[in-house]
Amino acid sequence: MTNKIRIEPSGHEFHAEPGETVLEAALRAGLNLPYGCRSGACGACKGKLLAGSVHYGDNQPAGLTPEDRAAGLALFCQAIPEGDLTIEVKEVGTVQEIAVKTMPARVARMERLADDVMRLCLKLPDAQRLQFLAGQYIDIILKDGSRRGFSIANAPHDDEFIELHIRHVPGGRFTHHVFTGMKEKDILRIEGPLGSFFLREESRRPIILMGGGTGFAPLKGMIEHAFHIGLGRPMHLFWGVRAKRDLYLHELALGWAERHPDFRYTPVLSDPQPEDRWQGETGFVHEAVVRAYRDLSGHQVYMSGPPAMINAARKAFLEHGLSEEHLFYDSFEFAAQPKAAAEAN
């Protein structure tokens, strides 16, 4: 039996499953309540109980004082409803409302996804979590103070680790270290979340997502977030790479298409190799998009990848009816450029 939770002043309502915390249920419903550590220590998720009661099981949170309890406050990252609730808390609606943090992160896992792509899973200290919107990125701060930006490839609800997809860039000092010198348990310093590239959930328009190379990373986070919250809008992913070997999570995307009727996946190879025996789309990925969608006036488009791809696609999509206000993109620059999102993306 689920418990209904109403948020004031927004009036948003959602349901919590038995044993689920208020924050877990809200995030599952696509509602962004503020939080920090998700362990009950920092107090960032604190809000008021207007009606109903909660319990904390055996885990009495350190961030909730007796005075807080007397004032009717609760820590929603730990609070488990004992029935229907009405709570008062300010929801996070924009990137400006999410705190940007600088913190250490440990390299928990390294996985070679392709010859030139490494998946890094970073673990924050036990008392900290990173709140972010699907599609944002982090900066890795190097010892000399320089930065390298990488898109977050996991969805906000799946935040035990920060997942990055790092491409080995010839001459890239940091990416060379990732592939030749970095080891699990190494400590990095990060800042985030950053960027205004994130999934706009309020629209009802069908979604086209277009990625080039490791531009797949933020789109992966968006897609998994959309599935998690039951967004219910048609989504079509176009992923452009050179050869089949560069589709480093091809089976994952194929699995999404099999399990979700509203999701389509079109890989596009610009330079297929004889051994690929490729019979799918070829050429530039943005050209595959306009072949499939001659009229983009009713769509929302998210694209992520190198500047040349972004610039060509933007021109083509606007010519095919897409409104500028429904076009969102993340242009991956090299480290010498202002954003550097990313040296390796």
C-alpha positions in Angstrom: 0.0 0.0 0.0 1.4 3.3 -1.1 1.3 6.6 0.7 0.3 9.8 -1.0 2.5 12.9 -0.5 1.5 16.4 -1.4 4.1 19.2 -1.7 3.3 22.8 -0.7 3.3 25.4 -2.1 3.6 23.7 -5.5 0.7 21.3 -5.1 2.6 18.5 -6.7 1.6 15.0 -5.5 3.4 11.7 -5.7 3.3 8.3 -4.0 5.8 6.5 -1.8 6.2 2.7 -1.8 6.4 0.9 1.6 9.9 1.5 3.1 10.7 4.2 0.6 12.0 7.6 1.8 10.2 10.8 0.8 13.2 11.9 -1.3 13.5 8.5 -3.1 9.8 8.6 -3.9 10.0 12.2 -5.1 13.0 11.6 -7.4 11.3 8.5 -8.8 8.3 10.7 -9.7 10.6 13.3 -11.4 10.3 15.9 -8.6 13.5 17.6 -7.6 13.6 18.1 -3.9 16.8 19.6 -2.5 19.4 17.2 -1.0 23.1 16.9 -0.4 24.5 13.9 1.4 21.5 11.5 1.2 22.7 10.2 4.6 20.9 12.5 7.0 24.0 14.4 8.0 24.0 17.7 6.0 20.4 18.9 6.5 20.1 20.1 2.9 16.9 18.1 2.4 15.2 19.5 5.5 11.5 20.5 5.2 8.4 20.9 7.2 5.7 18.3 7.9 2.3 20.0 7.6 0.3 16.8 8.0 1.1 13.2 8.8 4.1 11.6 10.4 7.4 9.9 9.4 9.9 7.6 11.0 13.6 7.0 10.5 13.9 3.3 11.4 17.1 2.5 13.2 18.9 5.4 11.5 18.4 8.5 13.5 19.8 11.3 11.3 22.5 13.5 12.8 21.3 16.5 10.8 18.0 16.7 12.7 18.1 18.4 16.1 15.5 18.1 18.9 14.6 21.7 18.1 14.0 20.8 14.5 11.7 17.9 15.5 9.8 20.3 17.9 9.3 22.7 15.0 7.8 19.9 12.8 10.8 19.6 10.5 12.0 16.4 8.8 15.0 15.2 6.8 13.3 13.9 3.7 16.3 11.9 2.5 15.8 9.6 5.5 12.1 10.1 6.5 9.8 7.2 5.7 6.1 8.0 5.7 3.8 6.4 8.2 0.8 7.4 6.1 -0.2 10.1 3.8 1.8 13.3 4.1 1.6 17.0 3.3 5.0 18.6 3.3 6.4 22.1 2.8 9.7 22.4 0.8 11.0 24.5 -2.0 11.5 22.3 -5.1 14.5 22.6 -7.3 13.3 23.9 -10.6 16.3 25.3 -12.4 20.1 24.8 -12.5 20.5 28.0 -10.6 18.8 26.4 -7.6 21.3 23.5 -7.4 24.3 24.2 -5.3 27.7 23.9 -7.1 30.1 22.0 -4.9 33.9 21.4 -4.9 34.8 18.0 -3.3 37.1 15.0 -3.6 36.1 11.9 -5.5 37.7 8.5 -5.5 38.1 6.5 -8.7 36.0 3.5 -7.8 35.9 1.7 -11.1 37.6 1.9 -14.5 36.2 0.1 -17.5 37.6 0.2 -21.1 34.5 0.5 -23.2 36.4 0.8 -26.5 40.1 1.2 -27.5 39.8 4.9 -26.9 36.9 5.2 -24.4 37.2 4.7 -20.7 34.3 4.6 -18.3 35.2 6.2 -14.9 32.9 5.7 -11.9 33.7 8.2 -9.2 32.7 7.8 -5.6 32.1 10.8 -3.4 32.8 10.8 0.4 30.2 8.8 2.4 28.6 12.0 3.7 28.2 13.6 0.3 26.1 13.2 -2.8 26.0 15.4 -5.9 22.5 16.7 -6.9 22.3 17.3 -10.6 19.9 17.5 -13.6 20.1 14.9 -16.3 22.6 16.1 -18.9 24.8 18.4 -16.8 28.6 18.0 -16.4 31.4 18.3 -13.8 34.9 19.8 -13.9 37.9 17.8 -12.8 40.3 20.2 -11.2 43.9 19.3 -11.9 46.9 20.0 -9.6 47.9 23.1 -11.5 44.3 24.5 -11.2 43.4 23.8 -14.9 40.1 22.0 -15.5 38.7 19.3 -17.7 34.9 19.0 -18.1 33.1 15.7 -18.6 29.4 15.1 -18.9 27.6 13.0 -16.3 26.5 9.8 -18.0 24.2 8.5 -15.2 20.7 9.6 -14.3 20.1 11.7 -11.1 18.3 8.8 -9.3 21.2 6.5 -9.9 23.8 8.6 -8.0 25.8 6.2 -6.0 28.6 6.9 -8.5 29.3 9.7 -11.0 29.8 8.0 -14.4 32.0 9.6 -17.0 32.9 8.5 -20.5 36.4 9.7 -21.3 37.8 9.5 -24.8 41.6 9.4 -25.3 42.5 12.6 -27.1 45.9 12.6 -28.8 48.0 15.1 -27.0 45.5 15.4 -24.2 47.4 15.5 -20.9 44.6 14.4 -18.6 43.1 11.8 -20.9 46.6 10.3 -21.5 46.9 10.0 -17.8 43.5 8.3 -17.6 44.6 5.6 -20.1 48.2 5.1 -19.0 48.6 6.1 -15.3 45.3 6.4 -13.5 44.4 3.6 -11.0 41.4 2.7 -9.0 41.3 4.4 -5.6 43.1 7.5 -7.0 41.6 10.7 -5.6 40.4 13.5 -7.9 39.0 16.9 -7.1 35.8 17.8 -8.9 33.4 20.7 -9.1 29.8 20.5 -10.2 27.2 20.2 -11.4 27.7 22.6 -14.2 26.0 23.6 -17.4 22.5 24.4 -18.8 22.2 21.3 -20.9 19.6 19.2 -19.2 16.3 17.5 -20.0 13.3 19.9 -20.0 10.6 17.7 -18.6 7.7 20.1 -18.8 7.3 20.0 -22.6 5.1 17.5 -24.3 7.0 17.5 -27.6 8.5 14.4 -29.0 12.3 14.3 -28.3 15.1 13.8 -30.8 18.6 13.2 -29.2 21.7 13.3 -31.4 25.1 12.4 -30.1 28.6 12.3 -31.7 31.2 10.0 -30.2 31.1 10.3 -26.4 28.5 12.9 -26.8 26.4 9.9 -26.1 27.2 10.3 -22.4 24.8 13.1 -21.3 22.1 11.7 -23.6 22.4 8.4 -21.8 21.7 10.2 -18.5 18.7 12.0 -20.0 17.2 8.8 -21.5 17.6 6.8 -18.4 16.1 9.6 -16.4 13.1 9.8 -18.8 12.5 6.0 -18.5 12.8 6.3 -14.7 10.2 9.0 -14.3 7.9 7.6 -16.9 8.1 10.7 -19.1 5.9 9.1 -21.7 7.1 11.2 -24.7 8.4 9.6 -27.9 12.3 9.7 -28.0 14.5 8.9 -30.9 18.3 8.6 -30.4 20.7 9.1 -33.3 24.3 8.2 -32.4 27.0 9.1 -34.9 30.5 7.5 -34.8 33.1 6.5 -37.4 32.9 2.7 -37.4 30.9 0.1 -35.6 33.6 -0.5 -33.0 33.0 3.1 -31.8 29.4 2.3 -30.7 30.8 1.5 -27.3 27.4 0.9 -25.6 25.5 -0.3 -28.7 23.9 -3.2 -26.9 22.6 -1.0 -24.2 20.9 1.3 -26.7 19.4 -1.7 -28.6 18.1 -3.0 -25.3 16.3 0.3 -24.6 14.6 0.1 -28.0 13.5 -3.4 -27.2 12.0 -2.6 -23.8 10.5 0.8 -24.4 7.9 1.1 -27.2 8.2 4.9 -27.4 12.0 4.8 -27.9 13.8 4.4 -31.2 17.6 4.1 -31.8 19.4 4.9 -35.0 23.2 4.4 -35.1 25.0 6.2 -37.9 28.5 5.4 -39.2 30.5 8.0 -41.1 33.3 5.6 -42.1 32.1 2.0 -41.8 34.8 -0.7 -42.2 34.5 -3.8 -44.4 34.4 -6.0 -41.3 31.4 -4.0 -40.0 29.2 -5.4 -42.8 27.1 -2.3 -42.1 23.6 -2.0 -43.6 22.4 0.8 -41.5 22.6 4.6 -41.8 25.8 6.2 -43.0 27.2 9.7 -43.5 26.9 12.6 -41.1 24.5 12.0 -38.2 22.6 15.2 -38.6 21.8 14.3 -42.2 20.3 11.1 -40.9 18.1 13.1 -38.6 16.7 15.3 -41.4 16.2 12.3 -43.7 14.0 10.8 -41.0 12.3 14.1 -40.0 11.7 16.5 -42.9 9.6 18.7 -40.6 11.1 19.4 -37.1 8.7 22.2 -36.2 6.9 20.0 -33.6 10.0 18.5 -31.9 12.4 19.2 -29.2 16.1 18.4 -30.0 19.0 17.7 -27.7 22.5 17.3 -29.3 25.9 16.7 -27.9 29.2 16.3 -29.5 32.0 18.2 -31.3 31.6 21.8 -32.5 31.6 20.9 -36.2 28.7 18.5 -35.7 26.8 21.0 -33.6 27.2 23.9 -36.0 26.2 21.9 -39.1 23.2 20.3 -37.3 21.9 23.6 -35.9 21.8 25.1 -39.4 20.1 22.1 -40.9 17.6 21.7 -38.1 16.5 25.3 -38.2 16.1 25.1 -41.9 13.8 22.1 -41.4 11.4 24.0 -39.1 12.9 23.5 -35.6 12.4 26.5 -33.3 15.5 27.9 -31.7 13.8 27.7 -28.3 13.4 24.0 -28.6 17.0 23.3 -29.5 19.5 22.4 -26.7 23.1 21.5 -27.2 26.4 20.8 -25.5 29.4 21.5 -27.7 32.5 19.6 -26.6 35.5 21.8 -26.8 39.2 20.9 -26.2 40.9 22.0 -23.0 42.2 25.2 -24.5 38.7 26.4 -25.1 36.5 28.2 -22.5 34.2 25.3 -21.5 36.4 22.3 -22.1 33.4 19.9 -21.9 35.4 17.9 -22.5 39.0 17.3 -23.4 38.0 13.7 -23.9 34.3 14.0 -24.9 
